[in-house]
């Protein structure tokens, strides 16, 4: 008897909807939202891969992809809510089952699409720096650079950047491990004890990251958070910098804009 009633209920649902495939319209809408979520979740992973390659363009491409997908994702989210709240009740006569499906799908979408914006996932600058640290460990001869730093005159450590335009003139002044890394800029600075240290930097999109090498007992500064300042009533921010130890007296960093 229960089986007969269940069959009759399904028949009524099918008759009210005009067919048993009414939910197929939900497949492309929800599928696109899932795709958009994958892009958001993959940003940290893409940034890590970019760090492994010492490349900032991958993160830029991920941001552009997310921006391009966003307008249609907003439209699909609106369509999904309309179908869930307006059309589903026309096709699902079992109100208890309808409420469970509505609550489950809406809650799932909110959690799935909202989690990347909650700060619970590691930000891109951190994962990029993690990957870059591994890149440096595999590609950079720190011991050779340190040996060269011992020959550097501290009076020449002005902190003045030698950017790409200066490389043709000063390339012979730098050791091969530095030249082979092809940094966007290089500068000789002094540590807290007045000893020479080397600071290398790369840039990509709106990001700036790099490597600092000094004596083995050089103190590694703590991460400097982004700081809010209010000069003359203007709401501005002072750049911070994320620091990650590489070796004693050497660390990788990433600007916090």
Secondary structure, DSSP 8 states (H G I E B T S, - for coil): -HHHHHHHHHHHHHHHHTSTTTTHHHHHHHHHHHHHHHHHHHHHHHHHHHHHTT-SHHHHHHHHHHHHHHHHHHHHHHHHHHIIIIIHHHH---HHHHHHHHHHHHHHHHHHHHGGGTT-S--HHHHHHHHHHHHHHHH--HHHHHHHHTTS-GGG-----EEHHHHHHHGGGS-HHHHHHT-SEEEEEE-TTS-EEEEEEEEETTEEEEEEE--TT------B--EEE-GGG--EEE-EEEEEEEETTEEEEEEE-
